[in-house]
Amino acid sequence: MKQARVLLASMAAVFGLNAHAAMTVADNFNDGVFSGWTTQAGSLSESGGLLGGSDVSLATLNGGTGTTLGVDAVSGSSVSYVALILNYNSPSDLLFVKIQDNTGDGLFDRVFMYRGNNGSPAVSGSYYFDLSSQVKSSYFEASVNNTTGLVTATVGATGQVFSGNLLGSYTGTGVGIGFYGSAKADNYYVQAVPEPESMALLLAGVGVAGVMARKRKAAR
């Protein structure tokens, strides 16, 4: 049992460090200049340390790839959304996960999962989910596993995690952000997919921990 605890602790330490190191603030929108992005639809601009855009606007992060994105989202004064873009190939071929003020009262109340820029449902079954309570702002995260087809959306302010299964596959790897109305976003995060070499090193580290644990047991 003690050996098992040692191995589990070693794995938690190794994988925990890797997960923390992989999350990067790609843009905090503090310099007032919208650069390092390519606008794919509408227009986007920075002001007061926040990013916003015109209706159904969308931009992709230059050179950015990843399977988990995060952003601090702030609702507008009427119907508005902030969308996180994964698997970007073109404006019509992308995974679009948004948090939206659906009723126009200035508070976020629903999450949607679409294919394309505010397009059609991207997942089987329900493609939208109601928040347990309306919120003015929240940390919002979207993640996709392109092997299993699982999509998840996390709303920090309510503690809810929503999920769905992809309809169809994607070839794109780009990431981005989208807007409607006067909603704003801050601190755009990208978590990259671990490289095979990095995963091999992690597993090797766990293997070494296992060998050392067995040696300690044999020495007793």
N, CA, C and O of each residue as an XYZ file, in Angstrom:
880
protein
N       0.827     -1.205      0.000
C       0.000      0.000      0.000
C       0.861      1.255      0.000
O       0.573      2.228     -0.697
N       1.956      1.209      0.822
C       2.837      2.371      0.883
C       3.486      2.618     -0.466
O       3.619      3.761     -0.904
N       3.901      1.507     -1.139
C       4.512      1.639     -2.460
C       3.532      2.285     -3.431
O       3.917      3.136     -4.233
N       2.260      1.880     -3.360
C       1.248      2.454     -4.249
C       1.090      3.941     -3.995
O       0.942      4.731     -4.927
N       1.123      4.322     -2.690
C       0.982      5.738     -2.366
C       2.147      6.545     -2.915
O       1.964      7.662     -3.399
N       3.366      5.968     -2.838
C       4.548      6.646     -3.370
C       4.410      6.866     -4.867
O       4.707      7.948     -5.372
N       3.955      5.833     -5.579
C       3.798      5.940     -7.026
C       2.735      6.970     -7.386
O       2.929      7.774     -8.297
N       1.603      6.946     -6.666
C       0.542      7.910     -6.949
C       0.994      9.326     -6.673
O       0.678     10.242     -7.432
N       1.730      9.513     -5.596
C       2.236     10.845     -5.269
C       3.203     11.325     -6.328
O       3.189     12.497     -6.705
N       4.048     10.419     -6.812
C       5.012     10.787     -7.853
C       4.295     11.181     -9.129
O       4.655     12.169     -9.769
N       3.271     10.404     -9.504
C       2.518     10.714    -10.721
C       1.798     12.041    -10.590
O       1.791     12.843    -11.524
N       1.189     12.278     -9.430
C       0.464     13.538     -9.229
C       1.401     14.719     -9.320
O       1.056     15.746     -9.905
N       2.593     14.581     -8.743
C       3.555     15.680     -8.769
C       4.020     15.961    -10.180
O       4.081     17.114    -10.607
N       4.350     14.897    -10.908
C       4.871     15.070    -12.267
C       3.816     15.651    -13.192
O       4.073     16.632    -13.890
N       2.618     15.049    -13.203
C       1.572     15.514    -14.104
C       1.021     16.863    -13.680
O       0.621     17.658    -14.530
N       0.991     17.136    -12.381
C       0.532     18.434    -11.902
C       1.443     19.544    -12.351
O       0.966     20.597    -12.775
N       2.745     19.341    -12.271
C       3.703     20.341    -12.722
C       3.554     20.584    -14.207
O       3.619     21.726    -14.660
N       3.354     19.512    -14.976
C       3.231     19.657    -16.418
C       1.988     20.451    -16.784
O       2.038     21.317    -17.657
N       0.861     20.159    -16.116
C      -0.382     20.863    -16.432
C      -0.249     22.348    -16.142
O      -0.736     23.175    -16.913
N       0.404     22.696    -15.039
C       0.573     24.099    -14.682
C       1.467     24.805    -15.693
O       1.197     25.939    -16.088
N       2.538     24.123    -16.110
C       3.491     24.741    -17.032
C       2.897     24.932    -18.421
O       3.315     25.828    -19.154
N       1.916     24.091    -18.795
C       1.381     24.124    -20.150
C       0.429     25.288    -20.383
O       0.239     25.702    -21.527
N      -0.178     25.830    -19.321
C      -1.154     26.914    -19.472
C      -0.433     28.250    -19.613
O       0.370     28.619    -18.756
N      -0.718     28.971    -20.689
C      -0.014     30.209    -20.992
C      -0.997     31.347    -21.236
O      -2.014     31.167    -21.905
N      -0.688     32.522    -20.688
C      -1.468     33.717    -21.012
C      -0.989     34.204    -22.376
O       0.094     34.776    -22.494
N      -1.791     33.979    -23.389
C      -1.396     34.357    -24.742
C      -1.539     35.854    -24.975
O      -0.787     36.430    -25.761
N      -2.499     36.493    -24.302
C      -2.700     37.936    -24.453
C      -3.519     38.440    -23.268
O      -4.543     37.852    -22.920
N      -3.064     39.532    -22.650
C      -3.852     40.142    -21.569
C      -4.572     41.409    -22.032
O      -5.294     42.032    -21.253
N      -4.378     41.793    -23.302
C      -5.088     42.920    -23.919
C      -4.848     44.247    -23.207
O      -5.710     45.126    -23.210
N      -3.681     44.384    -22.601
C      -3.386     45.590    -21.819
C      -2.665     46.692    -22.585
O      -2.581     47.821    -22.100
N      -2.139     46.385    -23.779
C      -1.328     47.402    -24.458
C      -2.137     48.320    -25.363
O      -1.589     49.264    -25.931
N      -3.434     48.057    -25.507
C      -4.283     48.928    -26.310
C      -4.154     48.749    -27.805
O      -4.793     49.465    -28.577
N      -3.325     47.792    -28.225
C      -3.125     47.535    -29.655
C      -3.467     46.075    -29.933
O      -2.859     45.174    -29.356
N      -4.421     45.843    -30.800
C      -4.823     44.475    -31.120
C      -3.860     43.914    -32.156
O      -4.059     44.081    -33.360
N      -2.817     43.250    -31.678
C      -1.794     42.695    -32.561
C      -1.530     41.246    -32.181
O      -1.859     40.812    -31.077
N      -0.930     40.501    -33.108
C      -0.665     39.090    -32.876
C      -1.853     38.203    -33.200
O      -1.834     37.004    -32.919
N      -2.874     38.781    -33.783
C      -4.088     38.074    -34.162
C      -4.418     38.370    -35.621
O      -3.971     39.373    -36.177
N      -5.203     37.489    -36.235
C      -5.710     37.722    -37.582
C      -7.232     37.778    -37.527
O      -7.877     36.816    -37.109
N      -7.799     38.888    -37.944
C      -9.255     39.047    -37.941
C      -9.857     38.240    -39.088
O      -9.473     38.410    -40.245
N     -10.798     37.366    -38.760
C     -11.439     36.511    -39.759
C     -12.855     36.964    -40.095
O     -13.388     36.627    -41.153
N     -13.461     37.729    -39.191
C     -14.821     38.246    -39.425
C     -15.038     39.467    -38.550
O     -14.584     39.504    -37.406
N     -15.738     40.479    -39.089
C     -16.027     41.679    -38.317
C     -14.782     42.449    -37.942
O     -13.803     42.454    -38.687
N     -14.812     43.103    -36.789
C     -13.666     43.878    -36.309
C     -13.549     43.718    -34.799
O     -14.548     43.550    -34.101
N     -12.301     43.772    -34.300
C     -12.038     43.644    -32.873
C     -11.093     44.748    -32.444
O     -10.281     45.217    -33.241
N     -11.194     45.169    -31.178
C     -10.318     46.222    -30.680
C     -10.153     46.108    -29.168
O     -10.994     45.545    -28.468
N      -9.037     46.662    -28.689
C      -8.741     46.688    -27.256
C      -9.053     48.066    -26.680
O      -8.861     49.090    -27.336
N      -9.539     48.067    -25.436
C      -9.794     49.322    -24.736
C      -9.887     49.043    -23.244
O     -10.616     48.148    -22.817
N      -9.150     49.808    -22.456
C      -9.215     49.653    -21.009
C      -8.790     48.293    -20.511
O      -9.295     47.824    -19.491
N      -7.870     47.649    -21.209
C      -7.396     46.334    -20.798
C      -8.326     45.196    -21.141
O      -8.161     44.085    -20.637
N      -9.311     45.458    -21.999
C     -10.268     44.438    -22.408
C     -10.354     44.384    -23.927
O     -10.053     45.359    -24.615
N     -10.769     43.229    -24.438
C     -10.974     43.060    -25.873
C     -12.457     42.906    -26.154
O     -13.171     42.217    -25.426
N     -12.915     43.558    -27.221
C     -14.295     43.426    -27.656
C     -14.354     43.395    -29.166
O     -13.331     43.536    -29.835
N     -15.542     43.212    -29.706
C     -15.659     43.150    -31.152
C     -17.057     43.473    -31.630
O     -17.992     43.602    -30.839
N     -17.181     43.600    -32.933
C     -18.483     43.842    -33.547
C     -19.288     42.542    -33.543
O     -18.779     41.487    -33.163
N     -20.547     42.630    -33.970
C     -21.403     41.450    -33.970
C     -20.837     40.336    -34.850
O     -20.457     40.570    -35.998
N     -20.786     39.136    -34.301
C     -20.294     37.923    -34.965
C     -18.860     38.113    -35.457
O     -18.480     37.582    -36.501
N     -18.074     38.867    -34.706
C     -16.659     39.040    -35.053
C     -15.860     37.834    -34.573
O     -16.258     37.138    -33.640
N     -14.727     37.603    -35.230
C     -13.895     36.447    -34.896
C     -12.465     36.721    -35.313
O     -12.214     37.273    -36.385
N     -11.525     36.331    -34.458
C     -10.104     36.462    -34.772
C      -9.373     35.220    -34.299
O      -9.769     34.594    -33.316
N      -8.301     34.864    -35.002
C      -7.484     33.719    -34.625
C      -6.121     34.192    -34.140
O      -5.573     35.174    -34.641
N      -5.585     33.480    -33.161
C      -4.286     33.801    -32.586
C      -3.195     33.325    -33.530
O      -3.140     32.144    -33.871
N      -2.330     34.233    -33.955
C      -1.280     33.876    -34.902
C      -0.367     32.799    -34.329
O       0.245     32.986    -33.277
N      -0.279     31.672    -35.030
C       0.578     30.575    -34.600
C       0.042     29.788    -33.429
O       0.706     28.870    -32.948
N      -1.149     30.128    -32.956
C      -1.693     29.475    -31.768
C      -2.372     28.155    -32.073
O      -3.127     28.047    -33.040
N      -2.106     27.151    -31.253
C      -2.809     25.875    -31.291
C      -3.055     25.436    -29.857
O      -2.411     25.942    -28.939
N      -3.959     24.519    -29.655
C      -4.225     24.021    -28.315
C      -5.571     23.340    -28.243
O      -6.387     23.456    -29.157
N      -5.802     22.629    -27.154
C      -7.063     21.924    -26.965
C      -7.848     22.435    -25.765
O      -8.971     21.989    -25.529
N      -7.278     23.360    -25.006
C      -7.991     23.991    -23.894
C      -7.734     25.487    -23.923
O      -6.586     25.927    -23.983
N      -8.805     26.264    -23.881
C      -8.708     27.719    -23.878
C      -9.448     28.269    -22.666
O     -10.387     27.652    -22.163
N      -9.014     29.434    -22.204
C      -9.701     30.091    -21.105
C      -9.709     31.593    -21.295
O      -8.837     32.145    -21.966
N     -10.698     32.259    -20.703
C     -10.803     33.706    -20.817
C     -11.672     34.231    -19.673
O     -12.564     33.533    -19.190
N     -11.405     35.454    -19.249
C     -12.294     36.128    -18.307
C     -13.321     36.892    -19.134
O     -12.979     37.849    -19.829
N     -14.571     36.473    -19.056
C     -15.631     37.045    -19.889
C     -16.515     37.989    -19.080
O     -16.866     37.709    -17.934
N     -16.869     39.123    -19.708
C     -17.739     40.120    -19.080
C     -18.902     40.391    -20.034
O     -18.679     40.718    -21.200
N     -20.125     40.262    -19.556
C     -21.285     40.439    -20.428
C     -21.499     41.906    -20.779
O     -20.984     42.805    -20.115
N     -22.272     42.126    -21.841
C     -22.585     43.482    -22.271
C     -23.875     43.969    -21.637
O     -24.313     43.453    -20.609
N     -24.477     44.973    -22.267
C     -25.703     45.566    -21.727
C     -26.964     44.997    -22.367
O     -28.074     45.302    -21.931
N     -26.797     44.171    -23.398
C     -27.927     43.528    -24.061
C     -27.451     42.155    -24.530
O     -26.467     41.639    -24.002
N     -28.118     41.562    -25.496
C     -27.693     40.244    -25.984
C     -26.235     40.312    -26.429
O     -25.866     41.148    -27.255
N     -25.414     39.427    -25.875
C     -23.984     39.455    -26.191
C     -23.365     38.112    -25.846
O     -23.928     37.333    -25.076
N     -22.192     37.849    -26.427
C     -21.463     36.632    -26.073
C     -19.968     36.826    -26.232
O     -19.496     37.732    -26.919
N     -19.236     35.931    -25.562
C     -17.802     35.745    -25.782
C     -17.628     34.284    -26.165
O     -18.089     33.395    -25.450
N     -16.966     34.031    -27.287
C     -16.783     32.664    -27.774
C     -15.312     32.279    -27.799
O     -14.450     33.096    -28.123
N     -15.040     31.041    -27.457
C     -13.700     30.476    -27.576
C     -13.684     29.558    -28.787
O     -14.580     28.735    -28.973
N     -12.650     29.711    -29.609
C     -12.568     29.008    -30.886
C     -11.472     27.955    -30.839
O     -10.319     28.264    -30.539
N     -11.834     26.708    -31.136
C     -10.897     25.589    -31.205
C     -11.004     24.940    -32.585
O     -11.983     25.151    -33.302
N      -9.998     24.155    -32.952
C     -10.018     23.398    -34.211
C     -10.254     24.296    -35.427
O     -10.923     23.895    -36.379
N      -9.700     25.513    -35.391
C      -9.972     26.456    -36.488
C      -9.307     26.022    -37.793
O      -8.105     25.761    -37.836
N     -10.109     25.951    -38.850
C      -9.614     25.732    -40.208
C     -10.066     26.873    -41.112
O      -9.306     27.350    -41.955
N     -11.312     27.304    -40.926
C     -11.887     28.432    -41.663
C     -13.080     28.933    -40.849
O     -13.504     28.262    -39.907
N     -13.633     30.113    -41.199
C     -14.780     30.622    -40.435
C     -15.977     29.675    -40.385
O     -16.796     29.765    -39.471
N     -16.087     28.774    -41.349
C     -17.201     27.824    -41.347
C     -16.798     26.455    -40.814
O     -17.650     25.586    -40.624
N     -15.511     26.259    -40.572
C     -15.004     24.967    -40.101
C     -14.170     25.187    -38.847
O     -12.949     25.336    -38.910
N     -14.848     25.203    -37.716
C     -14.205     25.444    -36.422
C     -15.162     25.014    -35.319
O     -16.363     24.870    -35.547
N     -14.622     24.813    -34.128
C     -15.443     24.526    -32.955
C     -15.611     25.815    -32.166
O     -14.630     26.457    -31.791
N     -16.851     26.184    -31.919
C     -17.223     27.492    -31.376
C     -17.997     27.268    -30.074
O     -19.131     26.790    -30.103
N     -17.396     27.608    -28.943
C     -18.031     27.405    -27.636
C     -18.179     28.772    -26.977
O     -17.186     29.453    -26.725
N     -19.420     29.174    -26.699
C     -19.636     30.543    -26.217
C     -20.436     30.577    -24.923
O     -21.231     29.683    -24.633
N     -20.200     31.636    -24.156
C     -21.035     31.978    -23.013
C     -21.814     33.222    -23.420
O     -21.231     34.188    -23.912
N     -23.128     33.202    -23.217
C     -23.984     34.233    -23.817
C     -25.010     34.786    -22.831
O     -25.529     34.079    -21.968
N     -25.277     36.078    -22.999
C     -26.458     36.699    -22.397
C     -27.563     36.493    -23.420
O     -27.655     37.229    -24.402
N     -28.392     35.501    -23.189
C     -29.386     35.108    -24.180
C     -30.672     35.914    -24.081
O     -31.434     35.988    -25.045
N     -30.920     36.518    -22.922
C     -32.173     37.249    -22.719
C     -32.016     38.760    -22.860
O     -33.010     39.484    -22.914
N     -30.780     39.237    -22.919
C     -30.544     40.661    -23.109
C     -30.655     41.501    -21.859
O     -30.857     42.712    -21.943
N     -30.524     40.870    -20.681
C     -30.633     41.630    -19.431
C     -29.280     42.021    -18.847
O     -29.212     42.511    -17.719
N     -28.203     41.810    -19.605
C     -26.881     42.192    -19.138
C     -26.172     41.144    -18.312
O     -25.135     41.427    -17.713
N     -26.720     39.916    -18.267
C     -26.115     38.835    -17.490
C     -25.987     37.575    -18.347
O     -26.902     37.235    -19.098
N     -24.856     36.889    -18.233
C     -24.695     35.617    -18.930
C     -25.656     34.590    -18.340
O     -25.831     34.522    -17.123
N     -26.281     33.788    -19.210
C     -27.228     32.789    -18.715
C     -27.165     31.455    -19.445
O     -27.853     30.514    -19.050
N     -26.355     31.347    -20.505
C     -26.373     30.113    -21.296
C     -25.035     29.881    -21.990
O     -24.303     30.822    -22.296
N     -24.731     28.607    -22.229
C     -23.536     28.192    -22.968
C     -23.988     27.440    -24.215
O     -24.927     26.646    -24.162
N     -23.312     27.693    -25.340
C     -23.625     27.033    -26.607
C     -22.375     26.376    -27.187
O     -21.254     26.829    -26.953
N     -22.585     25.296    -27.951
C     -21.504     24.621    -28.667
C     -21.897     24.518    -30.135
O     -22.837     23.803    -30.484
N     -21.172     25.237    -30.995
C     -21.501     25.308    -32.415
C     -20.323     24.883    -33.292
O     -19.171     24.855    -32.859
N     -20.655     24.558    -34.530
C     -19.644     24.390    -35.574
C     -19.778     25.570    -36.522
O     -20.870     25.864    -37.009
N     -18.657     26.251    -36.785
C     -18.701     27.458    -37.589
C     -18.904     28.674    -36.708
O     -19.226     28.546    -35.527
N     -18.718     29.853    -37.282
C     -18.823     31.105    -36.538
C     -20.281     31.385    -36.174
O     -21.043     31.921    -36.979
N     -20.657     31.012    -34.944
C     -22.046     31.117    -34.474
C     -22.981     30.369    -35.414
O     -24.064     30.842    -35.759
N     -22.518     29.164    -35.822
C     -23.203     28.417    -36.862
C     -24.249     27.432    -36.393
O     -25.254     27.820    -35.797
N     -24.013     26.137    -36.662
C     -24.987     25.088    -36.359
C     -24.476     24.218    -35.212
O     -23.290     24.270    -34.888
N     -25.349     23.416    -34.588
C     -24.924     22.594    -33.456
C     -23.703     21.729    -33.774
O     -23.621     21.107    -34.833
N     -22.763     21.705    -32.835
C     -21.520     20.952    -33.024
C     -21.535     19.617    -32.310
O     -20.670     18.774    -32.551
N     -22.514     19.412    -31.427
C     -22.540     18.195    -30.616
C     -23.893     17.509    -30.734
O     -24.894     18.137    -31.078
N     -23.910     16.215    -30.445
C     -25.157     15.464    -30.463
C     -25.982     15.803    -29.225
O     -25.440     16.226    -28.204
N     -27.287     15.615    -29.323
C     -28.144     15.945    -28.186
C     -28.233     17.448    -27.993
O     -28.234     18.209    -28.961
N     -28.308     17.868    -26.745
C     -28.419     19.297    -26.459
C     -27.120     20.020    -26.795
O     -26.037     19.565    -26.427
N     -27.229     21.136    -27.486
C     -26.057     21.931    -27.838
C     -26.016     23.239    -27.045
O     -25.104     24.045    -27.229
N     -26.995     23.452    -26.166
C     -26.961     24.622    -25.285
C     -27.332     24.200    -23.863
O     -28.040     23.218    -23.643
N     -26.825     24.983    -22.910
C     -26.948     24.620    -21.500
C     -27.219     25.881    -20.682
O     -26.585     26.914    -20.894
N     -28.159     25.789    -19.753
C     -28.513     26.934    -18.913
C     -27.626     27.001    -17.676
O     -27.344     25.981    -17.047
N     -27.191     28.201    -17.333
C     -26.447     28.393    -16.097
C     -27.395     28.274    -14.903
O     -28.577     28.601    -15.006
N     -26.874     27.809    -13.785
C     -27.690     27.667    -12.579
C     -28.076     29.023    -12.005
O     -29.078     29.144    -11.301
N     -27.280     30.040    -12.306
C     -27.610     31.415    -11.921
C     -26.997     32.357    -12.944
O     -25.961     32.044    -13.531
N     -27.617     33.495    -13.163
C     -27.102     34.469    -14.115
C     -25.901     35.196    -13.514
O     -25.881     35.487    -12.318
N     -24.910     35.485    -14.341
C     -23.687     36.125    -13.840
C     -23.258     37.253    -14.775
O     -23.451     37.178    -15.988
N     -22.683     38.283    -14.199
C     -22.182     39.408    -14.987
C     -20.844     39.080    -15.627
O     -20.564     39.498    -16.750
N     -20.021     38.333    -14.910
C     -18.702     37.986    -15.434
C     -18.290     36.627    -14.898
O     -18.793     36.175    -13.869
N     -17.368     35.977    -15.606
C     -16.916     34.661    -15.166
C     -15.664     34.249    -15.922
O     -15.447     34.655    -17.064
N     -14.843     33.434    -15.266
C     -13.810     32.715    -16.003
C     -14.539     31.655    -16.815
O     -15.369     30.919    -16.282
N     -14.228     31.578    -18.103
C     -14.890     30.648    -19.008
C     -13.830     29.825    -19.715
O     -12.844     30.365    -20.216
N     -14.035     28.521    -19.754
C     -13.037     27.625    -20.345
C     -13.708     26.638    -21.286
O     -14.806     26.154    -21.010
N     -13.044     26.341    -22.398
C     -13.535     25.353    -23.350
C     -12.411     24.390    -23.683
O     -11.253     24.788    -23.816
N     -12.765     23.116    -23.815
C     -11.762     22.092    -24.079
C     -12.332     21.055    -25.034
O     -13.532     20.780    -25.021
N     -11.461     20.477    -25.868
C     -11.897     19.425    -26.780
C     -10.873     18.299    -26.797
O      -9.665     18.538    -26.781
N     -11.368     17.080    -26.828
C     -10.534     15.902    -27.038
C     -10.907     15.365    -28.406
O     -11.966     14.757    -28.568
N     -10.056     15.580    -29.383
C     -10.392     15.205    -30.753
C     -10.283     13.711    -31.000
O     -10.676     13.230    -32.064
N      -9.758     12.972    -30.037
C      -9.704     11.515    -30.149
C     -11.027     10.898    -29.716
O     -11.574     10.038    -30.406
N     -11.534     11.340    -28.575
C     -12.799     10.806    -28.063
C     -14.008     11.595    -28.546
O     -15.134     11.099    -28.501
N     -13.780     12.825    -29.008
C     -14.880     13.676    -29.450
C     -15.575     14.423    -28.330
O     -16.635     15.012    -28.544
N     -14.994     14.410    -27.136
C     -15.626     15.072    -25.995
C     -15.304     16.563    -25.976
O     -14.146     16.963    -26.093
N     -16.343     17.375    -25.828
C     -16.204     18.826    -25.683
C     -16.700     19.203    -24.291
O     -17.753     18.731    -23.864
N     -15.954     20.046    -23.581
C     -16.401     20.506    -22.270
C     -16.324     22.023    -22.197
O     -15.474     22.650    -22.830
N     -17.219     22.593    -21.420
C     -17.226     24.036    -21.165
C     -17.386     24.237    -19.667
O     -18.268     23.645    -19.045
N     -16.531     25.074    -19.088
C     -16.540     25.315    -17.649
C     -16.861     26.777    -17.368
O     -16.254     27.676    -17.951
N     -17.810     27.009    -16.479
C     -18.172     28.361    -16.054
C     -17.750     28.503    -14.596
O     -18.382     27.945    -13.699
N     -16.681     29.251    -14.374
C     -16.125     29.357    -13.037
C     -17.069     29.959    -12.018
O     -17.095     29.519    -10.869
N     -17.846     30.956    -12.413
C     -18.709     31.673    -11.475
C     -19.816     30.807    -10.893
O     -20.256     31.042     -9.767
N     -20.270     29.812    -11.640
C     -21.329     28.927    -11.149
C     -20.803     27.550    -10.767
O     -21.520     26.757    -10.157
N     -19.552     27.262    -11.123
C     -18.974     25.959    -10.817
C     -19.512     24.841    -11.689
O     -19.396     23.668    -11.332
N     -20.100     25.187    -12.829
C     -20.696     24.176    -13.701
C     -19.749     23.762    -14.824
O     -18.981     24.569    -15.347
N     -19.828     22.473    -15.180
C     -19.094     21.939    -16.319
C     -20.100     21.259    -17.236
O     -20.813     20.349    -16.812
N     -20.162     21.693    -18.487
C     -21.073     21.127    -19.474
C     -20.267     20.327    -20.490
O     -19.107     20.644    -20.755
N     -20.879     19.292    -21.058
C     -20.147     18.475    -22.025
C     -21.058     18.007    -23.145
O     -22.279     17.955    -22.998
N     -20.435     17.666    -24.269
C     -21.149     17.137    -25.413
C     -20.210     16.320    -26.267
O     -18.993     16.384    -26.093
N     -20.764     15.548    -27.193
C     -19.967     14.722    -28.094
C     -20.034     15.283    -29.507
O     -21.115     15.532    -30.041
N     -18.868     15.476    -30.102
C     -18.777     16.109    -31.412
C     -19.566     15.371    -32.484
O     -19.601     14.142    -32.523
N     -20.194     16.152    -33.350
C     -20.780     15.632    -34.577
C     -19.744     15.834    -35.681
O     -19.478     16.971    -36.069
N     -19.167     14.774    -36.182
C     -18.154     14.907    -37.223
C     -16.778     15.195    -36.656
O     -16.598     15.333    -35.446
N     -15.808     15.284    -37.561
C     -14.418     15.504    -37.168
C     -13.928     16.852    -37.686
O     -14.592     17.512    -38.485
N     -12.749     17.239    -37.209
C     -12.157     18.522    -37.584
C     -10.723     18.299    -38.049
O     -10.033     17.401    -37.564
N     -10.285     19.123    -38.989
C      -8.904     19.040    -39.468
C      -8.065     20.215    -38.998
O      -6.836     20.139    -38.997
N      -8.716     21.304    -38.598
C      -7.990     22.495    -38.176
C      -7.445     22.381    -36.769
O      -7.946     21.608    -35.952
N      -6.394     23.174    -36.491
C      -5.774     23.181    -35.160
C      -5.674     24.588    -34.574
O      -5.156     24.758    -33.470
N      -6.158     25.591    -35.291
C      -6.039     26.967    -34.828
C      -6.967     27.275    -33.665
O      -7.929     26.551    -33.407
N      -6.658     28.370    -32.967
C      -7.487     28.805    -31.836
C      -7.805     30.284    -31.999
O      -7.094     31.010    -32.693
N      -8.885     30.725    -31.350
C      -9.257     32.126    -31.491
C     -10.324     32.545    -30.512
O     -10.572     31.880    -29.506
N     -10.960     33.677    -30.830
C     -11.971     34.264    -29.954
C     -13.022     34.963    -30.810
O     -12.723     35.433    -31.908
N     -14.254     35.030    -30.307
C     -15.323     35.681    -31.045
C     -16.222     36.497    -30.128
O     -16.261     36.273    -28.918
N     -16.949     37.452    -30.722
C     -17.800     38.355    -29.933
C     -19.118     38.654    -30.634
O     -19.249     38.543    -31.853
N     -20.088     39.038    -29.809
C     -21.335     39.626    -30.285
C     -21.772     40.630    -29.231
O     -21.618     40.391    -28.033
N     -22.319     41.760    -29.683
C     -22.763     42.776    -28.740
C     -21.602     43.439    -28.028
O     -20.496     43.518    -28.562
N     -21.859     43.918    -26.815
C     -20.836     44.685    -26.094
C     -20.098     43.869    -25.034
O     -19.488     44.444    -24.132
N     -20.145     42.552    -25.127
C     -19.387     41.708    -24.200
C     -17.891     41.934    -24.394
O     -17.447     42.303    -25.481
N     -17.121     41.711    -23.338
C     -15.672     41.916    -23.376
C     -14.955     40.684    -22.834
O     -15.556     39.823    -22.193
N     -13.649     40.624    -23.110
C     -12.836     39.504    -22.643
C     -11.476     39.983    -22.184
O     -10.980     41.013    -22.642
N     -10.879     39.234    -21.282
C      -9.549     39.545    -20.760
C      -8.794     38.239    -20.522
O      -9.389     37.169    -20.392
N      -7.456     38.361    -20.469
C      -6.582     37.235    -20.107
C      -6.913     35.954    -20.868
O      -7.485     35.016    -20.314
N      -6.549     35.935    -22.122
C      -6.799     34.788    -22.995
C      -5.718     33.735    -22.774
O      -4.531     33.994    -22.972
N      -6.149     32.541    -22.361
C      -5.220     31.451    -22.051
C      -5.286     30.355    -23.107
O      -6.350     30.065    -23.653
N      -4.133     29.752    -23.387
C      -4.070     28.586    -24.262
C      -3.270     27.502    -23.560
O      -2.164     27.746    -23.076
N      -3.838     26.298    -23.508
C      -3.104     25.155    -22.971
C      -2.767     24.238    -24.128
O      -3.659     23.686    -24.772
N      -1.489     24.075    -24.392
C      -1.036     23.290    -25.531
C      -1.154     21.799    -25.261
O      -1.184     21.363    -24.110
N      -1.222     21.016    -26.349
C      -1.197     19.563    -26.245
C       0.218     19.137    -25.900
O       1.153     19.590    -26.559
N       0.430     18.265    -24.871
C       1.785     17.814    -24.547
C       2.430     17.114    -25.734
O       1.807     16.263    -26.370
N       3.672     17.466    -26.034
C       4.404     16.807    -27.104
C       4.688     15.364    -26.712
O       4.830     15.077    -25.523
N       4.778     14.432    -27.689
C       5.091     13.035    -27.372
C       6.368     12.887    -26.556
O       6.448     12.042    -25.665
N       7.380     13.723    -26.869
C       8.636     13.638    -26.134
C       8.432     14.008    -24.670
O       9.008     13.390    -23.775
N       7.591     15.041    -24.433
C       7.320     15.461    -23.062
C       6.586     14.370    -22.299
O       6.893     14.107    -21.136
N       5.611     13.731    -22.954
C       4.877     12.665    -22.299
C       5.788     11.498    -21.983
O       5.655     10.870    -20.933
N       6.730     11.199    -22.899
C       7.671     10.109    -22.651
C       8.530     10.407    -21.434
O       8.794      9.517    -20.626
N       8.967     11.655    -21.296
C       9.771     12.038    -20.137
C       8.965     11.919    -18.850
O       9.484     11.489    -17.820
N       7.681     12.307    -18.918
C       6.828     12.197    -17.736
C       6.677     10.750    -17.308
O       6.793     10.429    -16.125
N       6.416      9.871    -18.277
C       6.251      8.463    -17.964
C       7.549      7.855    -17.472
O       7.545      6.988    -16.598
N       8.671      8.314    -18.038
C       9.970      7.828    -17.578
C      10.195      8.220    -16.130
O      10.727      7.440    -15.341
N       9.783      9.442    -15.783
C       9.931      9.896    -14.401
C       9.121      9.057    -13.443
O       9.582      8.728    -12.350
N       7.893      8.706    -13.856
C       7.059      7.848    -13.023
C       7.684      6.472    -12.896
O       7.632      5.853    -11.833
N       8.289      5.983    -14.008
C       8.949      4.682    -13.976
C      10.104      4.649    -13.003
O      10.278      3.679    -12.267
N      10.896      5.714    -12.998
C      12.023      5.804    -12.061
C      11.519      5.785    -10.627
O      12.107      5.134     -9.764
N      10.425      6.502    -10.375
C       9.853      6.519     -9.026
C       9.431      5.121     -8.604
O       9.584      4.739     -7.444
N       8.891      4.350     -9.568
C       8.473      2.991     -9.261
C       9.646      2.095     -8.926
O       9.577      1.301     -7.987
N      10.733      2.217     -9.695
C      11.935      1.417     -9.436
C      12.487      1.726     -8.055
O      12.840      0.814     -7.308
N      12.564      3.005     -7.712
C      13.095      3.401     -6.407
C      12.223      2.870     -5.280
O      12.727      2.453     -4.237
N      10.906      2.888     -5.495
C      10.000      2.376     -4.466
C      10.207      0.891     -4.250
O      10.188      0.421     -3.112
N      10.407      0.137     -5.344
C      10.631     -1.298     -5.218
C      11.945     -1.595     -4.518
O      12.040     -2.533     -3.727
N      12.969     -0.779     -4.817
C      14.264     -0.974     -4.168
C      14.162     -0.743     -2.668
O      14.747     -1.480     -1.875
N      13.408      0.294     -2.282
C      13.254      0.563     -0.855
C      12.534     -0.589     -0.163
O      12.868     -0.954      0.964
N      11.544     -1.156     -0.848
C      10.800     -2.266     -0.265
C      11.696     -3.489     -0.110
O      11.626     -4.188      0.901
N      12.552     -3.753     -1.124
C      13.437     -4.920     -1.079
C      14.494     -4.779     -0.003
O      14.953     -5.779      0.548
N      14.887     -3.553      0.305
C      15.958     -3.328      1.279
C      15.492     -3.581      2.702
O      16.316     -3.794      3.592
N      14.157     -3.560      2.937
C      13.664     -3.742      4.302
C      13.738     -5.195      4.727
O      13.363     -5.529      5.851
